[in-house]
């Protein structure tokens, strides 16, 4: 089954789809090892991991598509990708969808912020006219060659205008054909309920630690009416905290010995990244080549 088809099944299932945010191939492998069925990676994590910079539209289309391709390859799971504002107008949106499809993602989303965008839980956001966003959404839907590629539409109108405006936009996105809907940063559980009740369709909940939305469990979000929940910045926040402590320990003591209990072992790491399986595969090819070589030698002697 294609990853896109599997992703659609997971979204439509009665149980909420919980997707952790990853930021690179290694974090994607670890999430897959933990048993998740699908993953997401947003611009916040991609920009932080690749550039050490904030999420302000600093990465281009090809940089992000290449990064997503590595994450898909590393995990083997459906990945929901962030296409920011579409990288320009409707023509750029079409190219973005094609590039992301080639990268192997199972779904992608575009948002109605102006370019350059801002992280959804930071101040100073602005949104484009709804007609512009609807044109981009239509272009994205028309550009996909795999009909199962999930196209999600995001609105940041809650922070810029109010919840009514966000709900109105989400309803329009649903009518235009968006497969998944994302109203960013509702501020209360009741606002979450209003979004699910008044918009309908498949809704995504965004759990951002220290953000504007209440942090609730996946089970609670399912009861509210969400089909998908993501934690897009969690891995970056946790990694930054851990590395700060690690480097401070080395700088202070001149050794990493006091940190070893918080590390995986060297052998465990090699198993995680697949070295034993890689060596086994290499050996199988060598043995197959030796077998073919021996058969060819035997046939040659018989012919002589």
Helices and strands as residue ranges (DSSP letters): H 3-12, E 17-21, H 25-33, E 38-41, H 43-51, H 61-75, E 78-82, H 90-103, E 107-111, H 130-143, E 150-155, H 157-160, H 163-176, E 180-183, H 189-199, E 204-206, H 218-224, E 228-231, H 234-253, G 257-262, H 266-272, H 275-303
